[in-house]
Amino acid sequence: MIAFGPVPSRRLGRSLGINNIPDKVCTYACVYCQIGKTLRMQIERQEFYEPRKVIEEVTKKVEEAVEKGERIDYLTFVPDGEPTLDANLGKEADALKSLGIPLAILTNSSLLWRRDVREDLAVFELVSLKLDAVTENLWRKIDRPHKDLKLDKILEGMLIFRDEFEGKIITETMLINIEYGDELEKIAEFLKELKPDKAYIAVPTRPPAEKWVRPASEEIIAKAYSLFSDALGEGRVEYLIGYEGNAFAFTGDVVEDLLSITAVHPMREEAVKELLKKANASWEIVERLIEEGKLIVLEYNGVKFYMRKLKSRS
């Protein structure tokens, strides 16, 4: 299932997701990843799905959502891995422009040193760049990158992209329970140079890849907000630390909706109940999917989450 949602997004309003990378092919193995452990780490771009298949599935899902009266603010590439590994990304984005809905992508920034990646991203209206660290030791500790990646090249690529890109750039910095030292000051300095339209400060809100991971302390979060605001100006820094809500779309087949959404976006129990209510369906569907081994239940910070059973979560 390549297309899913629309789902509520704290950055993008109502976002119809595009899962253009299989579980879980990535350039990083971030300790906090909600998808789970990286199964195949690579930095070479390749074709994963035929562009025609991606375009057809997204178009069909958009049509279903429109029929149900569901609003879509963005078509968002937010897959089970790093979206820029898709060699057909530019072709797919170009073709989806015809749907008349703004395009967004959430990338970990790791391939922005490549000109072909920057060219593919040029057609998007909004690009979200990950910026968890700007020093080698913390970058390796948090994001656990592919051995051939170089942090200085990635940061340089981000700055080049900022100069070239005509759309909206946002950044996301995930803060976890580690010792930051003066790293937040250094990230703020880089943000001042990068000049994103908005910088988001996030903490893990769903079960992470590594069980030891917890949100950073309130003191660290507040310090980051203050430093980033000083660097960028008031109103250009926001928290991503709350729950995005239960407004997940029902587009006709509740089982398909549940499995496609939870493959990339773990759902709280209350959100699952809300989706079932929209579909006039009973909780027995969830119990059956758990029995069949298609859904799993995880607990994080005292909250139950329902997730598609993927190899990366085994």
C-alpha positions as CSV (number, residue, x, y, z in Angstrom):
1,M,0.0,0.0,0.0
2,I,1.8,3.0,-1.3
3,A,-0.8,5.8,-0.5
4,F,-2.3,6.2,2.9
5,G,-4.5,8.7,4.8
6,P,-5.1,11.6,4.8
7,V,-3.6,11.7,8.3
8,P,-3.4,14.7,10.7
9,S,0.1,16.2,10.6
10,R,1.4,18.8,13.1
11,R,3.4,20.4,10.3
12,L,1.2,19.9,7.2
13,G,-2.4,19.9,8.3
14,R,-4.2,17.1,6.5
15,S,-1.6,15.1,4.7
16,L,-2.1,12.2,2.2
17,G,1.0,10.0,2.7
18,I,3.1,8.4,-0.1
19,N,5.1,5.4,1.0
20,N,7.7,5.2,-1.9
21,I,10.3,3.1,0.0
22,P,9.9,-0.5,1.3
23,D,10.3,-1.4,5.0
24,K,13.0,-0.4,6.0
25,V,15.6,0.8,3.5
26,C,17.4,3.9,4.8
27,T,20.6,5.8,4.9
28,Y,20.3,6.1,8.7
29,A,19.4,3.9,11.6
30,C,18.1,6.6,14.0
31,V,17.7,5.5,17.6
32,Y,14.3,7.1,17.9
33,C,12.8,5.9,14.6
34,Q,9.1,5.0,14.9
35,I,9.3,2.6,12.0
36,G,11.7,0.4,13.8
37,K,15.2,-0.9,13.0
38,T,16.8,-0.3,9.6
39,L,16.8,-3.6,7.7
40,R,18.9,-2.4,4.7
41,M,21.2,0.5,4.9
42,Q,22.3,2.0,1.6
43,I,23.2,5.3,0.0
44,E,22.8,4.2,-3.7
45,R,19.6,5.4,-5.3
46,Q,17.5,2.8,-7.0
47,E,14.0,2.1,-8.4
48,F,11.7,0.5,-5.8
49,Y,8.3,0.7,-7.5
50,E,7.4,1.6,-11.0
51,P,6.4,5.3,-11.2
52,R,3.1,4.3,-12.8
53,K,2.2,2.2,-9.8
54,V,3.0,5.1,-7.4
55,I,1.0,7.6,-9.5
56,E,-2.0,5.3,-9.9
57,E,-2.2,4.4,-6.2
58,V,-1.9,8.1,-5.1
59,T,-4.5,9.2,-7.7
60,K,-6.9,6.5,-6.5
61,K,-6.5,7.4,-2.9
62,V,-7.0,11.1,-3.6
63,E,-10.2,10.3,-5.5
64,E,-11.5,8.2,-2.6
65,A,-10.7,10.9,-0.1
66,V,-12.4,13.6,-2.2
67,E,-15.5,11.4,-2.6
68,K,-15.7,11.1,1.2
69,G,-15.3,14.9,1.6
70,E,-11.8,14.6,3.2
71,R,-9.6,17.6,2.9
72,I,-6.0,17.2,1.6
73,D,-3.5,20.0,2.3
74,Y,-0.4,18.2,1.0
75,L,0.6,15.0,-0.8
76,T,3.6,14.0,1.3
77,F,6.4,11.6,0.6
78,V,6.9,10.1,4.1
79,P,7.8,6.4,3.6
80,D,9.2,3.4,5.6
81,G,12.8,4.7,4.8
82,E,14.6,7.6,3.2
83,P,12.4,8.9,0.3
84,T,15.3,10.4,-1.7
85,L,16.7,6.9,-2.2
86,D,14.0,6.5,-4.8
87,A,15.6,7.0,-8.2
88,N,12.2,7.8,-9.7
89,L,11.3,10.5,-7.1
90,G,11.5,13.4,-9.6
91,K,9.4,11.6,-12.2
92,E,6.7,10.7,-9.6
93,A,6.6,14.3,-8.2
94,D,6.3,15.8,-11.6
95,A,3.4,13.5,-12.6
96,L,1.6,14.1,-9.3
97,K,1.6,17.9,-9.9
98,S,-1.3,17.3,-12.2
99,L,-3.5,16.6,-9.2
100,G,-3.3,20.2,-8.1
101,I,-2.3,19.5,-4.5
102,P,0.9,20.9,-3.0
103,L,3.7,18.4,-2.7
104,A,5.8,17.9,0.5
105,I,8.6,15.6,1.5
106,L,10.2,14.6,4.8
107,T,13.9,13.8,4.2
108,N,16.7,13.1,6.6
109,S,18.9,15.4,4.5
110,S,21.6,12.7,4.1
111,L,21.7,12.8,0.3
112,L,21.5,16.5,-0.3
113,W,25.1,16.6,-1.3
114,R,23.9,14.9,-4.6
115,R,22.9,17.3,-7.4
116,D,20.3,14.8,-8.7
117,V,18.6,14.7,-5.4
118,R,18.5,18.5,-5.1
119,E,17.0,18.6,-8.7
120,D,14.3,16.1,-7.8
121,L,13.4,18.1,-4.7
122,A,13.1,21.4,-6.7
123,V,9.6,20.5,-7.8
124,F,8.2,20.3,-4.3
125,E,6.4,23.1,-2.5
126,L,7.7,22.1,0.9
127,V,10.8,20.2,2.0
128,S,11.4,19.2,5.6
129,L,15.0,18.6,6.5
130,K,16.2,16.6,9.5
131,L,18.9,18.4,11.6
132,D,19.5,16.4,14.7
133,A,23.2,17.3,15.2
134,V,26.0,19.3,13.5
135,T,29.0,17.5,15.2
136,E,30.2,14.1,14.3
137,N,30.0,12.3,17.6
138,L,26.4,13.2,18.3
139,W,25.3,12.7,14.7
140,R,26.7,9.2,14.8
141,K,25.1,8.5,18.2
142,I,21.6,9.7,17.3
143,D,21.2,9.1,13.6
144,R,23.7,6.2,13.2
145,P,24.5,6.9,9.5
146,H,25.7,4.7,6.7
147,K,29.5,4.4,7.0
148,D,30.2,6.2,3.7
149,L,28.2,9.4,4.6
150,K,30.1,12.5,5.6
151,L,28.4,15.1,7.9
152,D,30.3,18.1,6.5
153,K,29.1,17.2,2.9
154,I,25.5,16.8,4.1
155,L,25.5,20.2,5.9
156,E,27.1,21.8,2.8
157,G,24.4,20.2,0.7
158,M,21.7,21.6,2.9
159,L,23.1,25.1,2.4
160,I,23.4,24.7,-1.3
161,F,19.8,23.5,-1.5
162,R,18.6,26.5,0.5
163,D,20.2,28.8,-2.1
164,E,18.7,26.9,-5.0
165,F,15.2,26.1,-3.7
166,E,12.3,28.4,-4.3
167,G,9.7,26.6,-2.1
168,K,9.3,26.4,1.7
169,I,12.0,24.8,3.8
170,I,11.4,23.6,7.4
171,T,13.8,21.8,9.7
172,E,13.1,19.2,12.4
173,T,15.4,18.6,15.3
174,M,14.6,15.5,17.5
175,L,15.7,15.9,21.1
176,I,16.3,12.8,23.2
177,N,17.7,11.8,26.6
178,I,21.4,12.2,25.9
179,E,24.1,14.7,26.9
180,Y,24.1,17.7,24.5
181,G,26.9,19.8,25.9
182,D,27.1,22.9,23.6
183,E,25.5,21.1,20.6
184,L,22.3,23.2,20.8
185,E,24.3,26.4,20.4
186,K,26.1,24.9,17.4
187,I,22.8,23.8,15.8
188,A,21.4,27.3,16.3
189,E,24.5,28.8,14.5
190,F,23.9,26.5,11.6
191,L,20.1,27.4,11.5
192,K,21.1,31.0,11.4
193,E,23.1,30.3,8.2
194,L,20.5,27.9,6.7
195,K,17.5,30.3,7.3
196,P,14.7,27.8,7.2
197,D,11.1,29.2,7.0
198,K,10.4,27.4,10.2
199,A,12.4,25.2,12.6
200,Y,10.6,22.5,14.5
201,I,11.8,21.0,17.8
202,A,10.5,17.5,18.3
203,V,10.6,14.7,20.9
204,P,9.7,11.1,20.4
205,T,5.9,10.7,20.8
206,R,5.7,7.1,19.5
207,P,7.5,3.9,20.3
208,P,11.2,4.3,19.2
209,A,13.6,1.8,17.6
210,E,15.7,1.6,20.8
211,K,13.9,1.1,24.1
212,W,16.2,3.3,26.0
213,V,15.2,6.4,24.1
214,R,13.0,9.0,25.9
215,P,12.2,12.6,25.2
216,A,14.8,15.2,26.3
217,S,14.2,17.1,29.6
218,E,12.0,20.2,29.6
219,E,15.1,22.2,30.4
220,I,16.8,21.0,27.2
221,I,13.7,21.6,25.1
222,A,13.3,25.1,26.4
223,K,17.0,25.9,25.9
224,A,16.7,24.7,22.3
225,Y,13.6,26.9,21.7
226,S,15.4,30.0,23.1
227,L,18.6,29.5,21.1
228,F,16.8,28.7,17.8
229,S,14.5,31.7,18.3
230,D,17.5,34.0,18.9
231,A,19.0,32.6,15.7
232,L,15.9,32.8,13.5
233,G,13.7,35.4,15.1
234,E,10.3,35.2,16.9
235,G,7.6,33.1,15.3
236,R,9.9,30.9,13.3
237,V,10.5,28.1,15.9
238,E,7.7,25.7,17.0
239,Y,7.4,22.7,19.2
240,L,6.4,19.3,17.8
241,I,5.8,17.7,21.1
242,G,2.1,17.3,21.3
243,Y,-0.3,14.8,19.9
244,E,-1.5,15.5,16.4
245,G,-5.1,14.3,17.1
246,N,-7.4,11.6,15.9
247,A,-8.5,13.0,12.5
248,F,-7.4,10.0,10.4
249,A,-9.4,9.6,7.2
250,F,-11.7,6.7,6.3
251,T,-11.5,6.3,2.5
252,G,-13.8,3.2,2.1
253,D,-12.0,0.1,3.4
254,V,-11.3,0.3,7.1
255,V,-8.9,-2.7,7.1
256,E,-6.9,-1.2,4.2
257,D,-6.9,2.2,5.9
258,L,-5.7,0.8,9.3
259,L,-2.9,-1.3,7.8
260,S,-1.7,1.4,5.4
261,I,-1.7,4.2,8.0
262,T,-0.1,2.1,10.8
263,A,2.7,0.9,8.4
264,V,4.2,4.4,8.6
265,H,2.2,6.2,11.3
266,P,1.6,4.3,14.5
267,M,-1.9,5.1,15.9
268,R,-3.0,5.7,19.4
269,E,-5.8,3.5,20.7
270,E,-8.2,6.5,20.8
271,A,-7.4,7.3,17.1
272,V,-8.1,3.7,16.1
273,K,-11.5,3.9,17.8
274,E,-12.3,7.2,16.1
275,L,-11.4,5.7,12.6
276,L,-13.6,2.6,13.4
277,K,-16.4,4.9,14.4
278,K,-16.2,6.8,11.1
279,A,-16.4,3.5,9.3
280,N,-19.3,2.1,11.5
281,A,-17.0,-0.8,12.3
282,S,-16.4,-2.7,15.5
283,W,-13.3,-3.3,17.6
284,E,-13.5,-6.9,16.5
285,I,-11.7,-5.9,13.3
286,V,-8.6,-4.8,15.4
287,E,-8.7,-8.0,17.4
288,R,-8.8,-10.1,14.2
289,L,-5.9,-8.2,12.7
290,I,-3.9,-8.8,15.9
291,E,-4.8,-12.5,15.8
292,E,-3.7,-12.7,12.2
293,G,-0.4,-11.1,13.0
294,K,-1.0,-8.1,10.9
295,L,-1.2,-5.5,13.7
296,I,0.8,-5.3,16.9
297,V,0.3,-3.4,20.1
298,L,3.1,-1.4,21.8
299,E,3.1,0.8,24.9
300,Y,5.1,4.0,25.1
301,N,5.0,6.5,27.9
302,G,1.8,4.9,29.3
303,V,-0.1,5.1,25.9
304,K,-1.1,2.1,23.7
305,F,-0.1,2.3,20.0
306,Y,-1.3,0.0,17.2
307,M,1.2,-0.6,14.5
308,R,1.4,-2.7,11.3
309,K,3.6,-5.7,11.8
310,L,6.7,-5.1,9.7
311,K,10.0,-6.9,9.7
312,S,11.7,-3.7,11.1
313,R,9.5,-4.0,14.2
314,S,10.1,-7.7,14.8
